[in-house]
Amino acid sequence: MGLGSYLIYLAFIIIIPIWAQMRVKKTYKKYSKVPNSSNMTGAQVARKILDDNGLYDVQVHETRGMLSDHYDPRKKVVNLSSDNYHQPSTAAQAVAAHEVGHAIQDAEDYSFLRLRHTLVPVASLGSNLSIFLIIGGIFLQMTGLFAVGIVFFAAAVLFQFVTLPVEFDASNRAMSQLVSTGVIRNNEERETKKVLNAAAWTYVASALVALLELIRFVLMFIGMNED
């Protein structure tokens, strides 16, 4: 890869995540100021959907940080950031419903969610260790070490791609639940989808960048073997 091509590639993998993050923050900021028609806070929306699905054992807790919302399958807790927990906004109801979507996946033993949980330790090890193995293989000219690094990195990339169906399915469940429970009206569906779609793009961007990096490492490995 020539210097010009590498600079273009580097700009590409930097710009994609930044663009995705800017998009989700801009969309979230906009719709966090738009009241929802039900006047329900994110916490109330989450509780309603959970109860309507018989998930009375799943708790809804407030957590610190902006957009720190997540579902903890070990503790059976939907964690919502302070703004989403307390605000009756379009953004808050979308985020809350999305996280409850993960709780429903968990209750239904959704296959991709189970696979993602299984891959967590391998992906964590891969993302932390792979780069050191790859760099070591390059500088020491040890193709075997380089290959092991690529395998570990590939595990982290696999985790990123398994995450995609999990997140998209949770968003689909969120929209379905918001409509079926009567939390949102027809005129709110478009705005709610915008929030969910913007968030989904961050996962797509991360997966794409990870894949491009994996391809680059594989090409470097092939080049090393040809020298």
C-alpha positions in Angstrom: 0.0 0.0 0.0 1.5 3.3 -1.1 1.7 6.4 1.1 -1.1 8.1 -0.7 -3.4 5.1 -0.5 -2.5 4.6 3.1 -3.4 8.2 4.0 -6.7 7.8 2.3 -7.4 4.6 4.1 -6.3 6.2 7.4 -8.6 9.1 6.9 -11.4 6.7 6.0 -11.2 4.7 9.2 -11.0 7.8 11.3 -13.8 9.7 9.5 -16.4 6.9 9.6 -16.6 6.5 13.4 -16.5 10.3 13.9 -19.3 10.7 11.4 -21.4 8.0 13.1 -20.9 9.5 16.6 -21.7 13.0 15.4 -24.9 11.7 13.8 -26.1 9.9 16.8 -25.3 12.8 19.2 -27.0 15.3 16.8 -30.1 13.2 16.5 -30.3 12.4 20.2 -29.8 16.1 21.1 -32.6 17.1 18.7 -35.2 14.6 19.9 -34.3 14.8 23.5 -36.0 18.2 23.3 -39.1 16.9 21.6 -41.8 15.8 24.2 -43.5 12.5 23.5 -47.3 12.3 23.3 -47.7 9.9 26.2 -45.7 12.2 28.6 -44.0 9.1 29.9 -40.3 9.2 31.0 -37.9 6.7 29.7 -38.1 4.8 33.0 -41.9 4.6 32.8 -41.7 3.5 29.2 -39.2 0.8 30.1 -41.4 -0.4 33.0 -44.5 -0.5 31.0 -43.0 -2.6 28.2 -41.3 -4.9 30.6 -44.6 -5.5 32.5 -46.6 -5.9 29.4 -44.2 -8.7 28.4 -44.3 -10.3 31.9 -40.8 -9.4 32.7 -41.6 -8.3 36.3 -38.2 -9.5 37.6 -36.2 -7.1 35.3 -35.4 -3.8 37.1 -35.0 -0.3 35.7 -32.2 1.7 37.2 -30.7 5.1 36.7 -27.0 5.2 35.7 -24.5 8.0 35.3 -23.1 9.4 32.0 -24.6 10.5 28.7 -25.9 7.7 26.5 -24.6 5.2 29.0 -27.8 3.2 28.6 -27.5 -0.6 28.5 -29.1 -3.8 29.6 -27.2 -6.0 32.1 -28.2 -9.7 31.5 -26.4 -10.9 34.6 -28.3 -8.7 37.0 -31.5 -8.5 34.8 -31.4 -4.7 34.9 -32.2 -2.1 32.3 -29.8 0.8 33.0 -30.9 4.2 31.7 -28.8 7.4 31.7 -30.2 10.2 33.9 -31.7 12.2 31.1 -33.4 9.2 29.5 -34.6 8.0 32.9 -36.3 11.2 33.9 -37.3 12.9 30.6 -40.6 12.4 28.8 -38.9 12.9 25.4 -39.0 11.1 22.0 -35.3 10.2 22.4 -35.8 8.9 25.9 -38.7 6.6 24.9 -36.7 5.3 21.9 -33.6 4.5 24.0 -35.6 2.9 26.8 -37.5 0.7 24.4 -34.3 -0.4 22.7 -32.7 -1.5 26.0 -35.9 -3.3 26.9 -35.6 -5.0 23.5 -32.4 -6.6 24.8 -34.2 -7.7 27.9 -36.9 -9.4 25.8 -34.1 -11.0 23.7 -32.6 -12.4 26.9 -36.0 -13.7 28.1 -36.6 -15.4 24.7 -33.0 -16.8 24.5 -32.3 -15.0 21.3 -29.6 -16.9 19.5 -27.4 -14.0 18.4 -27.5 -12.5 21.9 -26.4 -15.8 23.4 -23.6 -16.0 20.8 -22.5 -12.5 21.6 -22.3 -13.3 25.3 -20.3 -16.4 24.5 -17.8 -14.4 22.4 -17.3 -11.6 25.0 -14.2 -13.1 26.8 -12.6 -14.1 23.4 -13.3 -10.8 21.8 -12.0 -8.9 24.9 -8.8 -10.9 24.8 -8.5 -10.5 21.1 -9.0 -6.7 21.1 -6.5 -6.2 23.9 -3.8 -8.7 22.9 -4.0 -8.9 19.1 -2.3 -5.6 18.3 0.7 -6.5 20.5 1.1 -9.9 18.7 0.8 -8.3 15.3 3.3 -5.5 16.1 5.6 -8.1 17.6 5.3 -10.3 14.6 6.1 -7.4 12.2 9.2 -6.1 14.1 10.6 -9.5 14.9 9.7 -10.8 11.4 7.9 -13.8 13.0 5.0 -14.7 10.7 3.7 -17.3 13.2 3.3 -14.6 15.9 1.7 -12.3 13.3 -0.8 -15.0 12.3 -1.8 -15.6 15.9 -2.4 -11.9 16.3 -4.6 -11.9 13.2 -6.7 -14.8 14.6 -7.2 -13.0 17.8 -8.2 -9.8 16.0 -10.6 -11.8 13.8 -12.4 -12.9 16.9 -12.9 -9.3 17.9 -14.2 -8.5 14.4 -16.6 -11.4 14.6 -17.9 -10.0 17.9 -18.6 -6.7 16.1 -20.5 -8.3 13.4 -22.5 -10.6 15.7 -23.5 -7.4 17.6 -25.2 -6.0 14.4 -28.2 -8.4 14.3 -28.5 -8.1 18.1 -28.8 -4.3 17.9 -31.0 -4.1 14.9 -33.3 -6.8 16.3 -33.5 -4.8 19.6 -34.5 -1.7 17.6 -37.2 -3.6 15.7 -38.6 -5.0 18.9 -38.5 -1.5 20.4 -40.6 0.0 17.6 -43.0 -3.0 17.7 -43.5 -2.7 21.5 -43.9 1.1 21.5 -46.7 0.8 18.9 -48.4 -2.3 20.3 -48.4 -0.9 23.9 -49.8 2.4 22.6 -46.9 4.4 24.0 -46.4 6.2 20.7 -48.8 7.5 18.0 -48.4 7.1 14.3 -46.9 10.6 13.8 -44.2 9.7 16.3 -43.0 6.6 14.6 -40.8 8.4 12.1 -39.0 10.5 14.8 -38.5 7.4 17.0 -37.0 5.5 14.1 -34.6 8.3 13.4 -33.2 8.0 16.9 -32.9 4.2 16.7 -31.3 4.3 13.2 -28.8 6.9 14.2 -27.7 4.7 17.1 -27.5 1.6 14.9 -25.0 3.4 12.6 -22.4 3.6 15.3 -22.4 -0.2 15.4 -22.2 -0.5 11.6 -19.3 2.0 11.6 -17.4 0.1 14.2 -17.9 -3.2 12.4 -16.8 -1.7 9.1 -13.7 -0.1 10.5 -12.8 -3.4 12.3 -13.2 -5.4 9.0 -11.0 -2.9 7.1 -8.3 -3.2 9.7 -8.5 -7.0 9.5 -8.2 -7.0 5.7 -5.1 -4.6 6.1 -3.5 -7.0 8.5 -4.1 -10.0 6.3 -2.6 -8.2 3.3 0.4 -7.3 5.3 0.8 -10.9 6.4 0.6 -12.1 2.8 3.2 -9.4 1.8 5.5 -10.5 4.6 5.3 -14.2 3.4 6.1 -13.1 -0.2 9.2 -11.2 0.7 
